[in-house]
Amino acid sequence: MRTVVILLFDEIEVLDFAGPFEVFGVAGKRSGDAPFQVFTVAERGPIYARNGLVISPTYLLNDHPKADIVVVPGGGGIHPGGTPYGSRREMNNPAVLNWVRRTTNTAELVLSVCTGSFILGKAGLLDGLAATTHFMAVDGMRQAAPNTELRPSERWVDNGKIITSAGISAGIDMSLYVVGKLLGKPVADETARYMQYDYWV
């Protein structure tokens, strides 16, 4: 069994974390297996996501089981007054960046969804690699990860250990791809069928 840890923060995009949570949460279970244990972590709780959803994280950043797979979602922007929120705020949060560096150092895979790539970029994890992000966040990504080759037209980009996805629903496709990569495409296909999700292959 692999543990999947999903980072949460205020103003997170709901489908950015809920999509991967669903994929890893249900993968393999129709055949009686439980290949993934999924939990959430945050600097503090509760978390106030986009559109008023309130979430209680399973663990806090400094108190959780070892993560085999780390998922860094996105969501956020800049308020009219110039104040960043969501991932654009967290990419400059030392507690989050230190957690990302520490946790991903021992993880098998590191995944980002949407502007979660900003956080990976600011943590220095995307230097010399290729990545994608939300199509409306390309300019911000260039600033957050200036030493990264951007591929905004791709649904996900696999660098081996680090895999990034485009915006929001693309995190579901990336997660299904990862299930296939780890457990075989038939398991990914069965997961998608159970979810009644037509994914990009």
GUGU-20553 format. One record per residue (C-alpha): residue number from 0; residue in three letters; z, x, y. Coordinates in Angstrom, 1 decimal, decimal comma. Each point is the difference from the previous one (the first is absolute). Layout:
<nodes>
<node seq="NUM" type="ALA" Z="Z" X="X" Y="Y"/>
...
</nodes>
This chain:
<nodes>
<node seq="0" type="MET" Z="0,0" X="0,0" Y="0,0"/>
<node seq="1" type="ARG" Z="-0,9" X="1,3" Y="3,5"/>
<node seq="2" type="THR" Z="2,0" X="-1,0" Y="3,0"/>
<node seq="3" type="VAL" Z="-1,9" X="-1,2" Y="3,0"/>
<node seq="4" type="VAL" Z="1,7" X="0,2" Y="3,4"/>
<node seq="5" type="ILE" Z="-1,4" X="-1,9" Y="3,0"/>
<node seq="6" type="LEU" Z="1,1" X="1,0" Y="3,5"/>
<node seq="7" type="LEU" Z="0,9" X="-2,9" Y="2,3"/>
<node seq="8" type="PHE" Z="0,5" X="0,0" Y="3,8"/>
<node seq="9" type="ASP" Z="0,1" X="-2,5" Y="2,8"/>
<node seq="10" type="GLU" Z="-3,4" X="-1,6" Y="0,9"/>
<node seq="11" type="ILE" Z="-1,5" X="1,0" Y="-3,3"/>
<node seq="12" type="GLU" Z="-3,1" X="-1,9" Y="-1,0"/>
<node seq="13" type="VAL" Z="1,0" X="-2,4" Y="-2,8"/>
<node seq="14" type="LEU" Z="-3,0" X="0,4" Y="-2,3"/>
<node seq="15" type="ASP" Z="0,2" X="3,8" Y="0,4"/>
<node seq="16" type="PHE" Z="3,1" X="0,1" Y="-2,1"/>
<node seq="17" type="ALA" Z="-0,1" X="-3,3" Y="-1,8"/>
<node seq="18" type="GLY" Z="-3,4" X="0,7" Y="-1,5"/>
<node seq="19" type="PRO" Z="0,9" X="3,3" Y="-1,7"/>
<node seq="20" type="PHE" Z="3,4" X="-1,5" Y="-0,9"/>
<node seq="21" type="GLU" Z="-1,8" X="-2,9" Y="-1,9"/>
<node seq="22" type="VAL" Z="-2,5" X="2,3" Y="-1,7"/>
<node seq="23" type="PHE" Z="2,5" X="2,5" Y="-1,3"/>
<node seq="24" type="GLY" Z="2,6" X="-2,8" Y="-0,7"/>
<node seq="25" type="VAL" Z="-2,3" X="-1,9" Y="-2,3"/>
<node seq="26" type="ALA" Z="-2,1" X="2,7" Y="-1,5"/>
<node seq="27" type="GLY" Z="0,2" X="0,2" Y="-3,8"/>
<node seq="28" type="LYS" Z="2,6" X="-2,8" Y="-0,3"/>
<node seq="29" type="ARG" Z="-2,4" X="-2,5" Y="-1,7"/>
<node seq="30" type="SER" Z="-0,1" X="2,3" Y="-3,0"/>
<node seq="31" type="GLY" Z="3,8" X="0,4" Y="0,0"/>
<node seq="32" type="ASP" Z="0,1" X="3,4" Y="1,7"/>
<node seq="33" type="ALA" Z="1,8" X="0,9" Y="3,2"/>
<node seq="34" type="PRO" Z="-1,7" X="3,3" Y="1,1"/>
<node seq="35" type="PHE" Z="1,3" X="-0,2" Y="3,6"/>
<node seq="36" type="GLN" Z="3,3" X="-0,7" Y="1,6"/>
<node seq="37" type="VAL" Z="-0,5" X="-0,9" Y="3,6"/>
<node seq="38" type="PHE" Z="2,5" X="0,1" Y="2,8"/>
<node seq="39" type="THR" Z="0,1" X="0,2" Y="3,8"/>
<node seq="40" type="VAL" Z="1,8" X="2,4" Y="2,3"/>
<node seq="41" type="ALA" Z="0,7" X="0,0" Y="3,8"/>
<node seq="42" type="GLU" Z="2,0" X="1,9" Y="2,5"/>
<node seq="43" type="ARG" Z="2,1" X="-3,1" Y="0,5"/>
<node seq="44" type="GLY" Z="-0,1" X="-3,7" Y="-0,7"/>
<node seq="45" type="PRO" Z="-0,9" X="-2,7" Y="0,4"/>
<node seq="46" type="ILE" Z="-3,7" X="0,7" Y="0,8"/>
<node seq="47" type="TYR" Z="-1,9" X="-2,3" Y="2,4"/>
<node seq="48" type="ALA" Z="-3,6" X="0,1" Y="-1,1"/>
<node seq="49" type="ARG" Z="-3,0" X="-1,5" Y="1,8"/>
<node seq="50" type="ASN" Z="-0,1" X="-3,7" Y="0,6"/>
<node seq="51" type="GLY" Z="3,7" X="-0,5" Y="-0,4"/>
<node seq="52" type="LEU" Z="0,5" X="1,0" Y="-3,6"/>
<node seq="53" type="VAL" Z="3,5" X="1,4" Y="-0,7"/>
<node seq="54" type="ILE" Z="0,5" X="2,4" Y="-2,9"/>
<node seq="55" type="SER" Z="3,0" X="1,6" Y="-1,5"/>
<node seq="56" type="PRO" Z="-0,9" X="3,5" Y="-1,4"/>
<node seq="57" type="THR" Z="1,2" X="0,8" Y="-3,5"/>
<node seq="58" type="TYR" Z="1,3" X="3,4" Y="1,1"/>
<node seq="59" type="LEU" Z="0,4" X="2,2" Y="3,1"/>
<node seq="60" type="LEU" Z="-1,9" X="3,2" Y="0,6"/>
<node seq="61" type="ASN" Z="2,8" X="2,3" Y="-1,1"/>
<node seq="62" type="ASP" Z="1,2" X="-2,0" Y="-3,0"/>
<node seq="63" type="HIS" Z="-2,7" X="-1,0" Y="-2,6"/>
<node seq="64" type="PRO" Z="-1,3" X="1,1" Y="-3,4"/>
<node seq="65" type="LYS" Z="-2,6" X="2,7" Y="-0,3"/>
<node seq="66" type="ALA" Z="-3,5" X="-1,2" Y="1,0"/>
<node seq="67" type="ASP" Z="-2,9" X="0,7" Y="-2,3"/>
<node seq="68" type="ILE" Z="-2,4" X="-1,8" Y="2,3"/>
<node seq="69" type="VAL" Z="0,6" X="-0,4" Y="3,8"/>
<node seq="70" type="VAL" Z="-1,8" X="-2,7" Y="2,0"/>
<node seq="71" type="VAL" Z="0,0" X="0,3" Y="3,8"/>
<node seq="72" type="PRO" Z="-1,4" X="-3,3" Y="1,5"/>
<node seq="73" type="GLY" Z="-1,1" X="-0,5" Y="3,6"/>
<node seq="74" type="GLY" Z="0,0" X="-2,6" Y="2,7"/>
<node seq="75" type="GLY" Z="0,7" X="0,4" Y="3,6"/>
<node seq="76" type="GLY" Z="-1,6" X="1,0" Y="3,3"/>
<node seq="77" type="ILE" Z="0,9" X="0,5" Y="3,6"/>
<node seq="78" type="HIS" Z="1,6" X="-2,7" Y="2,2"/>
<node seq="79" type="PRO" Z="-1,7" X="-0,8" Y="3,4"/>
<node seq="80" type="GLY" Z="2,7" X="2,1" Y="1,7"/>
<node seq="81" type="GLY" Z="-0,9" X="3,0" Y="-2,1"/>
<node seq="82" type="THR" Z="2,8" X="-0,1" Y="-2,5"/>
<node seq="83" type="PRO" Z="-1,1" X="0,7" Y="-3,6"/>
<node seq="84" type="TYR" Z="1,2" X="-2,2" Y="-2,8"/>
<node seq="85" type="GLY" Z="-0,3" X="0,0" Y="-3,8"/>
<node seq="86" type="SER" Z="-1,7" X="3,0" Y="-1,6"/>
<node seq="87" type="ARG" Z="-0,8" X="1,4" Y="3,4"/>
<node seq="88" type="ARG" Z="3,7" X="0,2" Y="0,8"/>
<node seq="89" type="GLU" Z="1,0" X="1,2" Y="-3,5"/>
<node seq="90" type="MET" Z="-2,5" X="2,8" Y="0,0"/>
<node seq="91" type="ASN" Z="2,3" X="1,6" Y="2,6"/>
<node seq="92" type="ASN" Z="3,3" X="-0,9" Y="-1,7"/>
<node seq="93" type="PRO" Z="1,6" X="3,2" Y="-1,3"/>
<node seq="94" type="ALA" Z="2,0" X="-1,9" Y="-2,6"/>
<node seq="95" type="VAL" Z="-3,2" X="-1,6" Y="-1,5"/>
<node seq="96" type="LEU" Z="-2,1" X="3,2" Y="0,2"/>
<node seq="97" type="ASN" Z="2,8" X="2,1" Y="-1,7"/>
<node seq="98" type="TRP" Z="0,3" X="-2,7" Y="-2,7"/>
<node seq="99" type="VAL" Z="-3,8" X="0,0" Y="-0,5"/>
<node seq="100" type="ARG" Z="-0,2" X="3,8" Y="-0,4"/>
<node seq="101" type="ARG" Z="3,1" X="0,2" Y="-2,3"/>
<node seq="102" type="THR" Z="-1,0" X="-3,0" Y="-2,2"/>
<node seq="103" type="THR" Z="-3,7" X="0,8" Y="-0,3"/>
<node seq="104" type="ASN" Z="0,8" X="3,6" Y="-0,9"/>
<node seq="105" type="THR" Z="1,1" X="-1,1" Y="-3,5"/>
<node seq="106" type="ALA" Z="-2,1" X="-3,1" Y="-0,4"/>
<node seq="107" type="GLU" Z="-3,0" X="-0,2" Y="-2,4"/>
<node seq="108" type="LEU" Z="-2,1" X="-2,1" Y="2,5"/>
<node seq="109" type="VAL" Z="0,2" X="-0,8" Y="3,7"/>
<node seq="110" type="LEU" Z="-1,8" X="-3,1" Y="1,3"/>
<node seq="111" type="SER" Z="-0,5" X="-1,3" Y="3,5"/>
<node seq="112" type="VAL" Z="-1,3" X="-3,4" Y="1,1"/>
<node seq="113" type="CYS" Z="-1,7" X="-0,6" Y="3,4"/>
<node seq="114" type="THR" Z="1,8" X="1,9" Y="2,8"/>
<node seq="115" type="GLY" Z="2,6" X="1,3" Y="-2,5"/>
<node seq="116" type="SER" Z="-2,4" X="3,0" Y="0,1"/>
<node seq="117" type="PHE" Z="1,3" X="0,7" Y="3,5"/>
<node seq="118" type="ILE" Z="3,4" X="0,8" Y="-1,5"/>
<node seq="119" type="LEU" Z="-1,5" X="2,2" Y="-2,7"/>
<node seq="120" type="GLY" Z="-2,1" X="1,7" Y="2,6"/>
<node seq="121" type="LYS" Z="3,0" X="0,7" Y="2,3"/>
<node seq="122" type="ALA" Z="2,0" X="1,3" Y="-3,0"/>
<node seq="123" type="GLY" Z="-2,8" X="2,6" Y="-0,5"/>
<node seq="124" type="LEU" Z="-1,0" X="-1,4" Y="-3,4"/>
<node seq="125" type="LEU" Z="-3,6" X="-0,7" Y="0,9"/>
<node seq="126" type="ASP" Z="-0,9" X="3,5" Y="1,4"/>
<node seq="127" type="GLY" Z="-3,2" X="1,2" Y="-1,5"/>
<node seq="128" type="LEU" Z="-0,5" X="-3,3" Y="-2,0"/>
<node seq="129" type="ALA" Z="-2,2" X="-3,1" Y="0,5"/>
<node seq="130" type="ALA" Z="1,5" X="-3,4" Y="0,8"/>
<node seq="131" type="THR" Z="-0,8" X="-3,5" Y="1,1"/>
<node seq="132" type="THR" Z="1,9" X="-2,6" Y="2,1"/>
<node seq="133" type="HIS" Z="-0,5" X="-3,3" Y="1,7"/>
<node seq="134" type="PHE" Z="-3,5" X="-0,2" Y="1,6"/>
<node seq="135" type="MET" Z="1,7" X="-0,8" Y="3,4"/>
<node seq="136" type="ALA" Z="2,3" X="3,0" Y="-0,2"/>
<node seq="137" type="VAL" Z="-2,4" X="2,9" Y="-0,4"/>
<node seq="138" type="ASP" Z="0,6" X="1,4" Y="3,5"/>
<node seq="139" type="GLY" Z="3,8" X="-0,1" Y="-0,6"/>
<node seq="140" type="MET" Z="-0,4" X="1,6" Y="-3,4"/>
<node seq="141" type="ARG" Z="-2,0" X="2,9" Y="1,6"/>
<node seq="142" type="GLN" Z="3,0" X="0,7" Y="2,2"/>
<node seq="143" type="ALA" Z="2,6" X="-0,4" Y="-2,8"/>
<node seq="144" type="ALA" Z="-1,9" X="2,2" Y="-2,4"/>
<node seq="145" type="PRO" Z="-2,4" X="2,3" Y="1,9"/>
<node seq="146" type="ASN" Z="-0,5" X="2,3" Y="-3,0"/>
<node seq="147" type="THR" Z="-1,2" X="-2,8" Y="-2,3"/>
<node seq="148" type="GLU" Z="-3,5" X="-1,1" Y="-0,9"/>
<node seq="149" type="LEU" Z="-0,2" X="-3,7" Y="0,8"/>
<node seq="150" type="ARG" Z="-2,0" X="-2,4" Y="-2,2"/>
<node seq="151" type="PRO" Z="0,5" X="-3,4" Y="1,7"/>
<node seq="152" type="SER" Z="-2,8" X="-1,6" Y="-2,0"/>
<node seq="153" type="GLU" Z="1,7" X="0,6" Y="-3,3"/>
<node seq="154" type="ARG" Z="2,3" X="-2,5" Y="-1,6"/>
<node seq="155" type="TRP" Z="2,2" X="2,7" Y="-1,3"/>
<node seq="156" type="VAL" Z="-0,1" X="3,8" Y="-0,2"/>
<node seq="157" type="ASP" Z="1,4" X="1,9" Y="-3,0"/>
<node seq="158" type="ASN" Z="1,1" X="3,6" Y="0,6"/>
<node seq="159" type="GLY" Z="1,8" X="0,3" Y="-3,3"/>
<node seq="160" type="LYS" Z="3,6" X="-0,3" Y="0,8"/>
<node seq="161" type="ILE" Z="-0,5" X="-1,8" Y="3,3"/>
<node seq="162" type="ILE" Z="-2,0" X="-3,2" Y="0,3"/>
<node seq="163" type="THR" Z="-0,6" X="-1,9" Y="3,2"/>
<node seq="164" type="SER" Z="-1,4" X="-3,5" Y="0,4"/>
<node seq="165" type="ALA" Z="-1,7" X="-1,9" Y="2,8"/>
<node seq="166" type="GLY" Z="1,7" X="-2,9" Y="1,7"/>
<node seq="167" type="ILE" Z="2,3" X="-2,7" Y="-1,4"/>
<node seq="168" type="SER" Z="-1,7" X="-1,6" Y="-3,0"/>
<node seq="169" type="ALA" Z="-1,5" X="3,4" Y="-1,0"/>
<node seq="170" type="GLY" Z="3,5" X="1,0" Y="-1,2"/>
<node seq="171" type="ILE" Z="-0,4" X="-2,5" Y="-2,9"/>
<node seq="172" type="ASP" Z="-3,3" X="1,7" Y="-1,0"/>
<node seq="173" type="MET" Z="1,5" X="3,4" Y="0,2"/>
<node seq="174" type="SER" Z="3,0" X="-1,0" Y="-2,0"/>
<node seq="175" type="LEU" Z="-2,3" X="-1,5" Y="-2,7"/>
<node seq="176" type="TYR" Z="-2,0" X="3,2" Y="0,0"/>
<node seq="177" type="VAL" Z="3,3" X="2,0" Y="-0,5"/>
<node seq="178" type="VAL" Z="1,0" X="-2,3" Y="-2,9"/>
<node seq="179" type="GLY" Z="-3,4" X="0,7" Y="-1,6"/>
<node seq="180" type="LYS" Z="0,3" X="3,8" Y="0,7"/>
<node seq="181" type="LEU" Z="3,4" X="0,1" Y="-1,7"/>
<node seq="182" type="LEU" Z="-0,2" X="-2,6" Y="-2,7"/>
<node seq="183" type="GLY" Z="-3,8" X="-0,6" Y="-0,5"/>
<node seq="184" type="LYS" Z="-2,4" X="-2,4" Y="1,7"/>
<node seq="185" type="PRO" Z="0,6" X="-2,9" Y="-2,6"/>
<node seq="186" type="VAL" Z="3,6" X="-0,2" Y="1,3"/>
<node seq="187" type="ALA" Z="-1,1" X="0,0" Y="3,6"/>
<node seq="188" type="ASP" Z="-2,6" X="-2,7" Y="-0,8"/>
<node seq="189" type="GLU" Z="2,6" X="-2,1" Y="-1,8"/>
<node seq="190" type="THR" Z="2,3" X="0,3" Y="3,0"/>
<node seq="191" type="ALA" Z="-2,7" X="-1,1" Y="2,4"/>
<node seq="192" type="ARG" Z="-0,8" X="-3,0" Y="-2,3"/>
<node seq="193" type="TYR" Z="3,6" X="-1,0" Y="-0,2"/>
<node seq="194" type="MET" Z="0,2" X="0,2" Y="3,9"/>
<node seq="195" type="GLN" Z="-3,4" X="-1,8" Y="0,2"/>
<node seq="196" type="TYR" Z="-1,1" X="2,7" Y="2,3"/>
<node seq="197" type="ASP" Z="-3,6" X="1,2" Y="0,2"/>
<node seq="198" type="TYR" Z="0,4" X="3,6" Y="0,9"/>
<node seq="199" type="TRP" Z="-2,4" X="2,7" Y="1,2"/>
<node seq="200" type="VAL" Z="-0,9" X="2,3" Y="-2,8"/>
</nodes>
